[in-house]
Amino acid sequence: MEDFELARRLKKLGRIDLLELEASTSDRRWRALGITRTTLINQAIVIGYLLGCSPYSLSSWYRRSSKVRR
């Protein structure tokens, strides 16, 4: 949630410009869990963060909910 909080704080200081640079990340979780499930998990984590849930709780919940069910 560090990137989320950083963006929130920077937004309060003014306009955020986007750079035309690429960042590479793994898509394993998106492929394994699907777009809908991954998006719902991410949004639930953000809501929990905004409601004041502890980072430990959010991390634990994220790991459990993101396991691939076979």
N, CA, C, O and CB atoms as a CASP TS submission, in Angstrom:
PFRMAT TS
TARGET T0000
AUTHOR 0000-0000-0000
METHOD Language model
MODEL 1
PARENT N/A
ATOM      1  N   MET     1       0.816  -1.202   0.000  1.00  0.00           N
ATOM      2  CA  MET     1       0.000   0.000   0.000  1.00  0.00           C
ATOM      3  C   MET     1       0.861   1.267   0.000  1.00  0.00           C
ATOM      4  O   MET     1       0.338   2.381   0.022  1.00  0.00           O
ATOM      5  CB  MET     1      -0.929  -0.003   1.205  1.00  0.00           C
ATOM      6  N   GLU     2       2.191   1.084  -0.024  1.00  0.00           N
ATOM      7  CA  GLU     2       3.066   2.258  -0.011  1.00  0.00           C
ATOM      8  C   GLU     2       2.831   3.144  -1.227  1.00  0.00           C
ATOM      9  O   GLU     2       2.778   4.368  -1.110  1.00  0.00           O
ATOM     10  CB  GLU     2       4.529   1.827   0.041  1.00  0.00           C
ATOM     11  N   ASP     3       2.690   2.524  -2.390  1.00  0.00           N
ATOM     12  CA  ASP     3       2.471   3.312  -3.604  1.00  0.00           C
ATOM     13  C   ASP     3       1.125   4.022  -3.577  1.00  0.00           C
ATOM     14  O   ASP     3       1.003   5.152  -4.051  1.00  0.00           O
ATOM     15  CB  ASP     3       2.558   2.419  -4.835  1.00  0.00           C
ATOM     16  N   PHE     4       0.123   3.364  -3.026  1.00  0.00           N
ATOM     17  CA  PHE     4      -1.204   3.959  -2.902  1.00  0.00           C
ATOM     18  C   PHE     4      -1.150   5.187  -1.990  1.00  0.00           C
ATOM     19  O   PHE     4      -1.684   6.244  -2.328  1.00  0.00           O
ATOM     20  CB  PHE     4      -2.215   2.923  -2.357  1.00  0.00           C
ATOM     21  N   GLU     5      -0.505   5.038  -0.843  1.00  0.00           N
ATOM     22  CA  GLU     5      -0.410   6.151   0.112  1.00  0.00           C
ATOM     23  C   GLU     5       0.441   7.284  -0.441  1.00  0.00           C
ATOM     24  O   GLU     5       0.110   8.455  -0.250  1.00  0.00           O
ATOM     25  CB  GLU     5       0.173   5.665   1.442  1.00  0.00           C
ATOM     26  N   LEU     6       1.532   6.953  -1.123  1.00  0.00           N
ATOM     27  CA  LEU     6       2.372   7.985  -1.728  1.00  0.00           C
ATOM     28  C   LEU     6       1.576   8.804  -2.739  1.00  0.00           C
ATOM     29  O   LEU     6       1.650  10.033  -2.741  1.00  0.00           O
ATOM     30  CB  LEU     6       3.598   7.352  -2.404  1.00  0.00           C
ATOM     31  N   ALA     7       0.821   8.131  -3.594  1.00  0.00           N
ATOM     32  CA  ALA     7       0.013   8.835  -4.593  1.00  0.00           C
ATOM     33  C   ALA     7      -1.043   9.715  -3.925  1.00  0.00           C
ATOM     34  O   ALA     7      -1.289  10.836  -4.371  1.00  0.00           O
ATOM     35  CB  ALA     7      -0.661   7.830  -5.541  1.00  0.00           C
ATOM     36  N   ARG     8      -1.664   9.215  -2.867  1.00  0.00           N
ATOM     37  CA  ARG     8      -2.673  10.025  -2.147  1.00  0.00           C
ATOM     38  C   ARG     8      -2.049  11.304  -1.585  1.00  0.00           C
ATOM     39  O   ARG     8      -2.625  12.386  -1.694  1.00  0.00           O
ATOM     40  CB  ARG     8      -3.313   9.201  -0.994  1.00  0.00           C
ATOM     41  N   ARG     9      -0.870  11.166  -0.986  1.00  0.00           N
ATOM     42  CA  ARG     9      -0.221  12.339  -0.396  1.00  0.00           C
ATOM     43  C   ARG     9       0.271  13.319  -1.442  1.00  0.00           C
ATOM     44  O   ARG     9       0.164  14.532  -1.264  1.00  0.00           O
ATOM     45  CB  ARG     9       0.933  11.910   0.472  1.00  0.00           C
ATOM     46  N   LEU    10       0.810  12.797  -2.534  1.00  0.00           N
ATOM     47  CA  LEU    10       1.283  13.678  -3.601  1.00  0.00           C
ATOM     48  C   LEU    10       0.127  14.425  -4.260  1.00  0.00           C
ATOM     49  O   LEU    10       0.266  15.590  -4.632  1.00  0.00           O
ATOM     50  CB  LEU    10       2.051  12.874  -4.651  1.00  0.00           C
ATOM     51  N   LYS    11      -0.997  13.762  -4.400  1.00  0.00           N
ATOM     52  CA  LYS    11      -2.168  14.394  -5.018  1.00  0.00           C
ATOM     53  C   LYS    11      -2.613  15.618  -4.219  1.00  0.00           C
ATOM     54  O   LYS    11      -3.086  16.599  -4.792  1.00  0.00           O
ATOM     55  CB  LYS    11      -3.328  13.387  -5.129  1.00  0.00           C
ATOM     56  N   LYS    12      -2.462  15.560  -2.905  1.00  0.00           N
ATOM     57  CA  LYS    12      -2.834  16.695  -2.061  1.00  0.00           C
ATOM     58  C   LYS    12      -1.925  17.897  -2.295  1.00  0.00           C
ATOM     59  O   LYS    12      -2.306  19.037  -2.031  1.00  0.00           O
ATOM     60  CB  LYS    12      -2.791  16.295  -0.593  1.00  0.00           C
ATOM     61  N   LEU    13      -0.718  17.629  -2.795  1.00  0.00           N
ATOM     62  CA  LEU    13       0.244  18.705  -3.041  1.00  0.00           C
ATOM     63  C   LEU    13       0.077  19.350  -4.409  1.00  0.00           C
ATOM     64  O   LEU    13       0.620  20.426  -4.659  1.00  0.00           O
ATOM     65  CB  LEU    13       1.646  18.177  -2.906  1.00  0.00           C
ATOM     66  N   GLY    14      -0.669  18.700  -5.294  1.00  0.00           N
ATOM     67  CA  GLY    14      -0.864  19.268  -6.624  1.00  0.00           C
ATOM     68  C   GLY    14      -1.070  18.193  -7.662  1.00  0.00           C
ATOM     69  O   GLY    14      -1.328  17.032  -7.342  1.00  0.00           O
ATOM     70  N   ARG    15      -0.954  18.589  -8.885  1.00  0.00           N
ATOM     71  CA  ARG    15      -1.199  17.702 -10.019  1.00  0.00           C
ATOM     72  C   ARG    15      -0.086  16.663 -10.141  1.00  0.00           C
ATOM     73  O   ARG    15       1.092  16.962  -9.949  1.00  0.00           O
ATOM     74  CB  ARG    15      -1.317  18.513 -11.321  1.00  0.00           C
ATOM     75  N   ILE    16      -0.487  15.450 -10.461  1.00  0.00           N
ATOM     76  CA  ILE    16       0.472  14.382 -10.678  1.00  0.00           C
ATOM     77  C   ILE    16       0.621  14.174 -12.184  1.00  0.00           C
ATOM     78  O   ILE    16      -0.362  13.921 -12.880  1.00  0.00           O
ATOM     79  CB  ILE    16       0.025  13.066  -9.965  1.00  0.00           C
ATOM     80  N   ASP    17       1.826  14.280 -12.674  1.00  0.00           N
ATOM     81  CA  ASP    17       2.097  14.029 -14.088  1.00  0.00           C
ATOM     82  C   ASP    17       2.531  12.587 -14.271  1.00  0.00           C
ATOM     83  O   ASP    17       3.215  12.016 -13.421  1.00  0.00           O
ATOM     84  CB  ASP    17       3.175  14.995 -14.628  1.00  0.00           C
ATOM     85  N   LEU    18       2.133  12.017 -15.373  1.00  0.00           N
ATOM     86  CA  LEU    18       2.546  10.656 -15.703  1.00  0.00           C
ATOM     87  C   LEU    18       3.708  10.705 -16.679  1.00  0.00           C
ATOM     88  O   LEU    18       3.718  11.508 -17.612  1.00  0.00           O
ATOM     89  CB  LEU    18       1.369   9.846 -16.296  1.00  0.00           C
ATOM     90  N   LEU    19       4.670   9.853 -16.458  1.00  0.00           N
ATOM     91  CA  LEU    19       5.820   9.775 -17.346  1.00  0.00           C
ATOM     92  C   LEU    19       5.563   8.721 -18.409  1.00  0.00           C
ATOM     93  O   LEU    19       4.803   7.779 -18.190  1.00  0.00           O
ATOM     94  CB  LEU    19       7.109   9.454 -16.559  1.00  0.00           C
ATOM     95  N   GLU    20       6.190   8.882 -19.544  1.00  0.00           N
ATOM     96  CA  GLU    20       6.024   7.918 -20.617  1.00  0.00           C
ATOM     97  C   GLU    20       7.095   6.836 -20.531  1.00  0.00           C
ATOM     98  O   GLU    20       7.743   6.508 -21.525  1.00  0.00           O
ATOM     99  CB  GLU    20       6.075   8.617 -21.980  1.00  0.00           C
ATOM    100  N   LEU    21       7.269   6.294 -19.350  1.00  0.00           N
ATOM    101  CA  LEU    21       8.230   5.212 -19.138  1.00  0.00           C
ATOM    102  C   LEU    21       7.465   3.924 -18.866  1.00  0.00           C
ATOM    103  O   LEU    21       6.344   3.950 -18.359  1.00  0.00           O
ATOM    104  CB  LEU    21       9.203   5.540 -17.962  1.00  0.00           C
ATOM    105  N   GLU    22       8.073   2.817 -19.204  1.00  0.00           N
ATOM    106  CA  GLU    22       7.442   1.539 -18.961  1.00  0.00           C
ATOM    107  C   GLU    22       8.001   0.908 -17.694  1.00  0.00           C
ATOM    108  O   GLU    22       9.178   1.065 -17.370  1.00  0.00           O
ATOM    109  CB  GLU    22       7.638   0.609 -20.158  1.00  0.00           C
ATOM    110  N   ALA    23       7.150   0.202 -16.994  1.00  0.00           N
ATOM    111  CA  ALA    23       7.568  -0.570 -15.833  1.00  0.00           C
ATOM    112  C   ALA    23       7.177  -2.021 -16.090  1.00  0.00           C
ATOM    113  O   ALA    23       6.074  -2.305 -16.558  1.00  0.00           O
ATOM    114  CB  ALA    23       6.920  -0.023 -14.505  1.00  0.00           C
ATOM    115  N   SER    24       8.071  -2.912 -15.787  1.00  0.00           N
ATOM    116  CA  SER    24       7.782  -4.335 -15.979  1.00  0.00           C
ATOM    117  C   SER    24       7.408  -4.975 -14.652  1.00  0.00           C
ATOM    118  O   SER    24       8.109  -4.816 -13.653  1.00  0.00           O
ATOM    119  CB  SER    24       8.992  -5.063 -16.602  1.00  0.00           C
ATOM    120  N   THR    25       6.309  -5.691 -14.653  1.00  0.00           N
ATOM    121  CA  THR    25       5.880  -6.423 -13.474  1.00  0.00           C
ATOM    122  C   THR    25       5.401  -7.800 -13.921  1.00  0.00           C
ATOM    123  O   THR    25       5.161  -8.036 -15.105  1.00  0.00           O
ATOM    124  CB  THR    25       4.759  -5.654 -12.703  1.00  0.00           C
ATOM    125  N   SER    26       5.272  -8.676 -12.982  1.00  0.00           N
ATOM    126  CA  SER    26       4.801 -10.022 -13.295  1.00  0.00           C
ATOM    127  C   SER    26       3.271 -10.024 -13.407  1.00  0.00           C
ATOM    128  O   SER    26       2.580  -9.326 -12.664  1.00  0.00           O
ATOM    129  CB  SER    26       5.273 -11.034 -12.213  1.00  0.00           C
ATOM    130  N   ASP    27       2.768 -10.808 -14.332  1.00  0.00           N
ATOM    131  CA  ASP    27       1.320 -10.922 -14.496  1.00  0.00           C
ATOM    132  C   ASP    27       0.807 -12.271 -13.991  1.00  0.00           C
ATOM    133  O   ASP    27      -0.323 -12.664 -14.283  1.00  0.00           O
ATOM    134  CB  ASP    27       0.937 -10.734 -15.967  1.00  0.00           C
ATOM    135  N   ARG    28       1.646 -12.974 -13.231  1.00  0.00           N
ATOM    136  CA  ARG    28       1.262 -14.315 -12.763  1.00  0.00           C
ATOM    137  C   ARG    28      -0.045 -14.317 -11.995  1.00  0.00           C
ATOM    138  O   ARG    28      -0.910 -15.156 -12.245  1.00  0.00           O
ATOM    139  CB  ARG    28       2.351 -14.892 -11.891  1.00  0.00           C
ATOM    140  N   ARG    29      -0.202 -13.378 -11.055  1.00  0.00           N
ATOM    141  CA  ARG    29      -1.405 -13.349 -10.229  1.00  0.00           C
ATOM    142  C   ARG    29      -2.644 -13.075 -11.086  1.00  0.00           C
ATOM    143  O   ARG    29      -3.686 -13.701 -10.891  1.00  0.00           O
ATOM    144  CB  ARG    29      -1.271 -12.284  -9.125  1.00  0.00           C
ATOM    145  N   TRP    30      -2.529 -12.144 -12.028  1.00  0.00           N
ATOM    146  CA  TRP    30      -3.658 -11.817 -12.894  1.00  0.00           C
ATOM    147  C   TRP    30      -4.038 -13.015 -13.751  1.00  0.00           C
ATOM    148  O   TRP    30      -5.223 -13.303 -13.923  1.00  0.00           O
ATOM    149  CB  TRP    30      -3.325 -10.611 -13.783  1.00  0.00           C
ATOM    150  N   ARG    31      -3.053 -13.711 -14.286  1.00  0.00           N
ATOM    151  CA  ARG    31      -3.336 -14.888 -15.115  1.00  0.00           C
ATOM    152  C   ARG    31      -3.927 -16.021 -14.288  1.00  0.00           C
ATOM    153  O   ARG    31      -4.854 -16.702 -14.726  1.00  0.00           O
ATOM    154  CB  ARG    31      -2.061 -15.367 -15.815  1.00  0.00           C
ATOM    155  N   ALA    32      -3.388 -16.218 -13.094  1.00  0.00           N
ATOM    156  CA  ALA    32      -3.834 -17.328 -12.251  1.00  0.00           C
ATOM    157  C   ALA    32      -5.230 -17.101 -11.678  1.00  0.00           C
ATOM    158  O   ALA    32      -6.043 -18.025 -11.634  1.00  0.00           O
ATOM    159  CB  ALA    32      -2.851 -17.544 -11.121  1.00  0.00           C
ATOM    160  N   LEU    33      -5.505 -15.886 -11.243  1.00  0.00           N
ATOM    161  CA  LEU    33      -6.767 -15.613 -10.559  1.00  0.00           C
ATOM    162  C   LEU    33      -7.831 -14.999 -11.460  1.00  0.00           C
ATOM    163  O   LEU    33      -9.017 -15.035 -11.132  1.00  0.00           O
ATOM    164  CB  LEU    33      -6.520 -14.704  -9.402  1.00  0.00           C
ATOM    165  N   GLY    34      -7.422 -14.444 -12.576  1.00  0.00           N
ATOM    166  CA  GLY    34      -8.363 -13.790 -13.477  1.00  0.00           C
ATOM    167  C   GLY    34      -8.526 -12.314 -13.141  1.00  0.00           C
ATOM    168  O   GLY    34      -8.221 -11.870 -12.034  1.00  0.00           O
ATOM    169  N   ILE    35      -9.008 -11.577 -14.112  1.00  0.00           N
ATOM    170  CA  ILE    35      -9.144 -10.126 -13.982  1.00  0.00           C
ATOM    171  C   ILE    35     -10.149  -9.753 -12.904  1.00  0.00           C
ATOM    172  O   ILE    35      -9.869  -8.903 -12.059  1.00  0.00           O
ATOM    173  CB  ILE    35      -9.561  -9.514 -15.312  1.00  0.00           C
ATOM    174  N   THR    36     -11.315 -10.382 -12.928  1.00  0.00           N
ATOM    175  CA  THR    36     -12.377 -10.009 -11.980  1.00  0.00           C
ATOM    176  C   THR    36     -11.963 -10.289 -10.544  1.00  0.00           C
ATOM    177  O   THR    36     -12.072  -9.411  -9.688  1.00  0.00           O
ATOM    178  CB  THR    36     -13.671 -10.763 -12.301  1.00  0.00           C
ATOM    179  N   ARG    37     -11.492 -11.494 -10.269  1.00  0.00           N
ATOM    180  CA  ARG    37     -11.117 -11.852  -8.891  1.00  0.00           C
ATOM    181  C   ARG    37      -9.963 -10.984  -8.389  1.00  0.00           C
ATOM    182  O   ARG    37      -9.997 -10.496  -7.260  1.00  0.00           O
ATOM    183  CB  ARG    37     -10.725 -13.343  -8.811  1.00  0.00           C
ATOM    184  N   THR    38      -8.948 -10.793  -9.224  1.00  0.00           N
ATOM    185  CA  THR    38      -7.804  -9.978  -8.814  1.00  0.00           C
ATOM    186  C   THR    38      -8.235  -8.542  -8.532  1.00  0.00           C
ATOM    187  O   THR    38      -7.799  -7.945  -7.548  1.00  0.00           O
ATOM    188  CB  THR    38      -6.712 -10.001  -9.895  1.00  0.00           C
ATOM    189  N   THR    39      -9.082  -7.987  -9.385  1.00  0.00           N
ATOM    190  CA  THR    39      -9.569  -6.621  -9.181  1.00  0.00           C
ATOM    191  C   THR    39     -10.375  -6.520  -7.888  1.00  0.00           C
ATOM    192  O   THR    39     -10.200  -5.566  -7.129  1.00  0.00           O
ATOM    193  CB  THR    39     -10.428  -6.170 -10.378  1.00  0.00           C
ATOM    194  N   LEU    40     -11.247  -7.480  -7.628  1.00  0.00           N
ATOM    195  CA  LEU    40     -12.047  -7.457  -6.401  1.00  0.00           C
ATOM    196  C   LEU    40     -11.171  -7.570  -5.156  1.00  0.00           C
ATOM    197  O   LEU    40     -11.404  -6.876  -4.166  1.00  0.00           O
ATOM    198  CB  LEU    40     -13.073  -8.590  -6.418  1.00  0.00           C
ATOM    199  N   ILE    41     -10.179  -8.429  -5.201  1.00  0.00           N
ATOM    200  CA  ILE    41      -9.249  -8.562  -4.068  1.00  0.00           C
ATOM    201  C   ILE    41      -8.521  -7.244  -3.835  1.00  0.00           C
ATOM    202  O   ILE    41      -8.430  -6.773  -2.702  1.00  0.00           O
ATOM    203  CB  ILE    41      -8.225  -9.706  -4.321  1.00  0.00           C
ATOM    204  N   ASN    42      -8.006  -6.652  -4.903  1.00  0.00           N
ATOM    205  CA  ASN    42      -7.279  -5.387  -4.767  1.00  0.00           C
ATOM    206  C   ASN    42      -8.170  -4.280  -4.204  1.00  0.00           C
ATOM    207  O   ASN    42      -7.737  -3.510  -3.347  1.00  0.00           O
ATOM    208  CB  ASN    42      -6.711  -4.959  -6.120  1.00  0.00           C
ATOM    209  N   GLN    43      -9.404  -4.197  -4.680  1.00  0.00           N
ATOM    210  CA  GLN    43     -10.313  -3.167  -4.192  1.00  0.00           C
ATOM    211  C   GLN    43     -10.683  -3.405  -2.730  1.00  0.00           C
ATOM    212  O   GLN    43     -10.816  -2.451  -1.963  1.00  0.00           O
ATOM    213  CB  GLN    43     -11.576  -3.123  -5.053  1.00  0.00           C
ATOM    214  N   ALA    44     -10.847  -4.656  -2.342  1.00  0.00           N
ATOM    215  CA  ALA    44     -11.139  -4.968  -0.941  1.00  0.00           C
ATOM    216  C   ALA    44      -9.974  -4.563  -0.035  1.00  0.00           C
ATOM    217  O   ALA    44     -10.185  -4.080   1.077  1.00  0.00           O
ATOM    218  CB  ALA    44     -11.440  -6.469  -0.779  1.00  0.00           C
ATOM    219  N   ILE    45      -8.760  -4.762  -0.512  1.00  0.00           N
ATOM    220  CA  ILE    45      -7.577  -4.369   0.264  1.00  0.00           C
ATOM    221  C   ILE    45      -7.541  -2.845   0.417  1.00  0.00           C
ATOM    222  O   ILE    45      -7.259  -2.340   1.504  1.00  0.00           O
ATOM    223  CB  ILE    45      -6.269  -4.882  -0.420  1.00  0.00           C
ATOM    224  N   VAL    46      -7.819  -2.123  -0.643  1.00  0.00           N
ATOM    225  CA  VAL    46      -7.835  -0.656  -0.574  1.00  0.00           C
ATOM    226  C   VAL    46      -8.911  -0.180   0.402  1.00  0.00           C
ATOM    227  O   VAL    46      -8.663   0.715   1.209  1.00  0.00           O
ATOM    228  CB  VAL    46      -8.077  -0.046  -1.978  1.00  0.00           C
ATOM    229  N   ILE    47     -10.093  -0.769   0.332  1.00  0.00           N
ATOM    230  CA  ILE    47     -11.179  -0.386   1.245  1.00  0.00           C
ATOM    231  C   ILE    47     -10.773  -0.667   2.691  1.00  0.00           C
ATOM    232  O   ILE    47     -10.984   0.164   3.575  1.00  0.00           O
ATOM    233  CB  ILE    47     -12.488  -1.148   0.896  1.00  0.00           C
ATOM    234  N   GLY    48     -10.191  -1.840   2.924  1.00  0.00           N
ATOM    235  CA  GLY    48      -9.720  -2.166   4.266  1.00  0.00           C
ATOM    236  C   GLY    48      -8.684  -1.175   4.756  1.00  0.00           C
ATOM    237  O   GLY    48      -8.702  -0.773   5.920  1.00  0.00           O
ATOM    238  N   TYR    49      -7.782  -0.783   3.875  1.00  0.00           N
ATOM    239  CA  TYR    49      -6.749   0.206   4.222  1.00  0.00           C
ATOM    240  C   TYR    49      -7.388   1.545   4.602  1.00  0.00           C
ATOM    241  O   TYR    49      -7.025   2.155   5.608  1.00  0.00           O
ATOM    242  CB  TYR    49      -5.765   0.401   3.040  1.00  0.00           C
ATOM    243  N   LEU    50      -8.334   1.986   3.790  1.00  0.00           N
ATOM    244  CA  LEU    50      -8.993   3.267   4.051  1.00  0.00           C
ATOM    245  C   LEU    50      -9.836   3.229   5.329  1.00  0.00           C
ATOM    246  O   LEU    50     -10.048   4.261   5.967  1.00  0.00           O
ATOM    247  CB  LEU    50      -9.872   3.651   2.864  1.00  0.00           C
ATOM    248  N   LEU    51     -10.312   2.041   5.698  1.00  0.00           N
ATOM    249  CA  LEU    51     -11.092   1.893   6.930  1.00  0.00           C
ATOM    250  C   LEU    51     -10.203   1.723   8.166  1.00  0.00           C
ATOM    251  O   LEU    51     -10.698   1.654   9.291  1.00  0.00           O
ATOM    252  CB  LEU    51     -12.030   0.702   6.807  1.00  0.00           C
ATOM    253  N   GLY    52      -8.888   1.657   7.943  1.00  0.00           N
ATOM    254  CA  GLY    52      -7.963   1.605   9.069  1.00  0.00           C
ATOM    255  C   GLY    52      -7.511   0.225   9.501  1.00  0.00           C
ATOM    256  O   GLY    52      -6.962   0.078  10.593  1.00  0.00           O
ATOM    257  N   CYS    53      -7.722  -0.786   8.684  1.00  0.00           N
ATOM    258  CA  CYS    53      -7.233  -2.127   9.032  1.00  0.00           C
ATOM    259  C   CYS    53      -5.705  -2.095   9.113  1.00  0.00           C
ATOM    260  O   CYS    53      -5.049  -1.335   8.400  1.00  0.00           O
ATOM    261  CB  CYS    53      -7.712  -3.192   7.982  1.00  0.00           C
ATOM    262  N   SER    54      -5.166  -2.911   9.972  1.00  0.00           N
ATOM    263  CA  SER    54      -3.711  -2.934  10.149  1.00  0.00           C
ATOM    264  C   SER    54      -3.034  -3.509   8.903  1.00  0.00           C
ATOM    265  O   SER    54      -3.599  -4.368   8.226  1.00  0.00           O
ATOM    266  CB  SER    54      -3.326  -3.762  11.401  1.00  0.00           C
ATOM    267  N   PRO    55      -1.833  -3.036   8.607  1.00  0.00           N
ATOM    268  CA  PRO    55      -1.091  -3.585   7.469  1.00  0.00           C
ATOM    269  C   PRO    55      -0.881  -5.097   7.599  1.00  0.00           C
ATOM    270  O   PRO    55      -0.910  -5.810   6.596  1.00  0.00           O
ATOM    271  CB  PRO    55       0.260  -2.885   7.338  1.00  0.00           C
ATOM    272  N   TYR    56      -0.672  -5.588   8.811  1.00  0.00           N
ATOM    273  CA  TYR    56      -0.500  -7.025   9.019  1.00  0.00           C
ATOM    274  C   TYR    56      -1.761  -7.777   8.602  1.00  0.00           C
ATOM    275  O   TYR    56      -1.680  -8.796   7.916  1.00  0.00           O
ATOM    276  CB  TYR    56      -0.160  -7.323  10.494  1.00  0.00           C
ATOM    277  N   SER    57      -2.907  -7.284   9.008  1.00  0.00           N
ATOM    278  CA  SER    57      -4.173  -7.930   8.645  1.00  0.00           C
ATOM    279  C   SER    57      -4.396  -7.901   7.138  1.00  0.00           C
ATOM    280  O   SER    57      -4.804  -8.900   6.545  1.00  0.00           O
ATOM    281  CB  SER    57      -5.345  -7.247   9.358  1.00  0.00           C
ATOM    282  N   LEU    58      -4.128  -6.758   6.526  1.00  0.00           N
ATOM    283  CA  LEU    58      -4.308  -6.644   5.080  1.00  0.00           C
ATOM    284  C   LEU    58      -3.380  -7.599   4.331  1.00  0.00           C
ATOM    285  O   LEU    58      -3.789  -8.258   3.376  1.00  0.00           O
ATOM    286  CB  LEU    58      -4.058  -5.202   4.626  1.00  0.00           C
ATOM    287  N   SER    59      -2.135  -7.663   4.775  1.00  0.00           N
ATOM    288  CA  SER    59      -1.160  -8.543   4.145  1.00  0.00           C
ATOM    289  C   SER    59      -1.569  -9.998   4.276  1.00  0.00           C
ATOM    290  O   SER    59      -1.492 -10.764   3.315  1.00  0.00           O
ATOM    291  CB  SER    59       0.215  -8.331   4.753  1.00  0.00           C
ATOM    292  N   SER    60      -1.995 -10.368   5.449  1.00  0.00           N
ATOM    293  CA  SER    60      -2.417 -11.743   5.695  1.00  0.00           C
ATOM    294  C   SER    60      -3.628 -12.093   4.840  1.00  0.00           C
ATOM    295  O   SER    60      -3.671 -13.160   4.228  1.00  0.00           O
ATOM    296  CB  SER    60      -2.737 -11.950   7.183  1.00  0.00           C
ATOM    297  N   TRP    61      -4.593 -11.215   4.796  1.00  0.00           N
ATOM    298  CA  TRP    61      -5.794 -11.453   4.004  1.00  0.00           C
ATOM    299  C   TRP    61      -5.451 -11.534   2.516  1.00  0.00           C
ATOM    300  O   TRP    61      -5.980 -12.386   1.802  1.00  0.00           O
ATOM    301  CB  TRP    61      -6.831 -10.345   4.254  1.00  0.00           C
ATOM    302  N   TYR    62      -4.575 -10.658   2.053  1.00  0.00           N
ATOM    303  CA  TYR    62      -4.176 -10.647   0.645  1.00  0.00           C
ATOM    304  C   TYR    62      -3.528 -11.968   0.257  1.00  0.00           C
ATOM    305  O   TYR    62      -3.847 -12.537  -0.786  1.00  0.00           O
ATOM    306  CB  TYR    62      -3.215  -9.485   0.366  1.00  0.00           C
ATOM    307  N   ARG    63      -2.622 -12.455   1.091  1.00  0.00           N
ATOM    308  CA  ARG    63      -1.956 -13.721   0.788  1.00  0.00           C
ATOM    309  C   ARG    63      -2.942 -14.884   0.742  1.00  0.00           C
ATOM    310  O   ARG    63      -2.874 -15.727  -0.152  1.00  0.00           O
ATOM    311  CB  ARG    63      -0.874 -14.003   1.820  1.00  0.00           C
ATOM    312  N   ARG    64      -3.859 -14.926   1.709  1.00  0.00           N
ATOM    313  CA  ARG    64      -4.841 -16.021   1.738  1.00  0.00           C
ATOM    314  C   ARG    64      -5.798 -15.961   0.557  1.00  0.00           C
ATOM    315  O   ARG    64      -6.100 -16.987  -0.052  1.00  0.00           O
ATOM    316  CB  ARG    64      -5.635 -15.984   3.039  1.00  0.00           C
ATOM    317  N   SER    65      -6.272 -14.779   0.235  1.00  0.00           N
ATOM    318  CA  SER    65      -7.277 -14.654  -0.831  1.00  0.00           C
ATOM    319  C   SER    65      -6.681 -14.788  -2.216  1.00  0.00           C
ATOM    320  O   SER    65      -7.402 -15.029  -3.183  1.00  0.00           O
ATOM    321  CB  SER    65      -7.986 -13.328  -0.723  1.00  0.00           C
ATOM    322  N   SER    66      -5.376 -14.635  -2.321  1.00  0.00           N
ATOM    323  CA  SER    66      -4.732 -14.663  -3.627  1.00  0.00           C
ATOM    324  C   SER    66      -4.158 -16.026  -3.996  1.00  0.00           C
ATOM    325  O   SER    66      -3.555 -16.181  -5.058  1.00  0.00           O
ATOM    326  CB  SER    66      -3.645 -13.644  -3.666  1.00  0.00           C
ATOM    327  N   LYS    67      -4.343 -17.004  -3.129  1.00  0.00           N
ATOM    328  CA  LYS    67      -3.847 -18.334  -3.462  1.00  0.00           C
ATOM    329  C   LYS    67      -4.692 -18.912  -4.587  1.00  0.00           C
ATOM    330  O   LYS    67      -5.912 -18.753  -4.624  1.00  0.00           O
ATOM    331  CB  LYS    67      -3.869 -19.266  -2.222  1.00  0.00           C
ATOM    332  N   VAL    68      -4.022 -19.571  -5.478  1.00  0.00           N
ATOM    333  CA  VAL    68      -4.705 -20.175  -6.615  1.00  0.00           C
ATOM    334  C   VAL    68      -5.375 -21.449  -6.143  1.00  0.00           C
ATOM    335  O   VAL    68      -4.742 -22.324  -5.552  1.00  0.00           O
ATOM    336  CB  VAL    68      -3.719 -20.461  -7.786  1.00  0.00           C
ATOM    337  N   ARG    69      -6.652 -21.535  -6.411  1.00  0.00           N
ATOM    338  CA  ARG    69      -7.407 -22.746  -6.057  1.00  0.00           C
ATOM    339  C   ARG    69      -7.437 -23.664  -7.274  1.00  0.00           C
ATOM    340  O   ARG    69      -7.820 -23.251  -8.369  1.00  0.00           O
ATOM    341  CB  ARG    69      -8.868 -22.396  -5.581  1.00  0.00           C
ATOM    342  N   ARG    70      -7.039 -24.878  -7.075  1.00  0.00           N
ATOM    343  CA  ARG    70      -6.995 -25.838  -8.187  1.00  0.00           C
ATOM    344  C   ARG    70      -8.122 -26.810  -8.089  1.00  0.00           C
ATOM    345  O   ARG    70      -8.250 -27.694  -8.936  1.00  0.00           O
ATOM    346  CB  ARG    70      -5.675 -26.586  -8.214  1.00  0.00           C
TER
END
